[in-house]
Amino acid sequence: MKDKLKQFLKENSYAAAVYSCIALVVILAAGVAFYDSLSITKPEGEISENYAPDEPYEAPVSLSKDKSYVEEKKEKSTEGETQKTAEETKKPEAVTTPPAKEQPTKTATADNLFSFDENTQDMLMPTAGQIVMDYSPDLAVYDPTLEQYRTNDTICIAADPGSNVVAAADGVVYDAGFNETDGHYIVVDHGNGWMSTYSQLGENMPAAVGDIVNAGEVIAYVGEPTVFGSALGSHLEFYLTHNEEPEDPKLLFNSEE
């Protein structure tokens, strides 16, 4: 029997070696599995229960349950945005401006009382004197004050300060006031679309808005010229319009003047 076994192993030595290796691997695997089954591992929770830090442990705030943190951040963010918006939209302090010029109110209507007719009536020259700057709406004339050529839709009549200024025709005082260009001025409505303006006047004027005036009646006095007419010396500036269009006053003055 032994001789047969030896003979078998001799003839099948390679196969025997393979079988031996397989058996060894199986035995080792079984040993490792057995050892692992004997190992005791502590649960993770046991570490946190026995751990004692220097300061008390505080669990993190759950944002899904306690929303106070979120609300606080939201409130601070809203306050910041509100303050920023208020600063950006803050308007400058209101600037005090002078009141608008009050429009004069007629106490009489010129069209109901007068109706100037250029074909049958003349106008009076509003003050005695020489014309120092003539009416020229289309052709430029030299302006000594501005030192340049320009068109002119008025006439300028030289006169001493204090000289009488009379109404060129019957009418109603429509407006009176002051501006830097014309100085003191007065406007008379003669009806039928005709209006005359007298400027470069003195401050004191006998006529006032709403007064009915007759042709030749003193309505103002010549004053000192403004800086826009200083080179002409003291003078009266006379402006005549018909339906708001300038007209040459000389064409309506009495030919005997």
Secondary structure, DSSP 4 states (H G I P E B T S, - for coil): -HHHHHHHHHHTHHHHHHHHHHHHHHHHHHHHHHHHHH-----HHHHHHH---SS---PPP-TTT--HHHHHHHHHHHHHHHHHHHHHSPPPPPPP-PPPPPPP--SS-HHHH----TTT--B--SS-S-EEE--EEEEEEEETTTTEEEEESSEEEE--TT-EEE-SSSEEEEEEEEETTTEEEEEEEEETTEEEEEEEE-S--S--TT-EE-TT-EEEEB-PPPTTSGGG-SEEEEEEEETTEEE-GGGTB-TT-
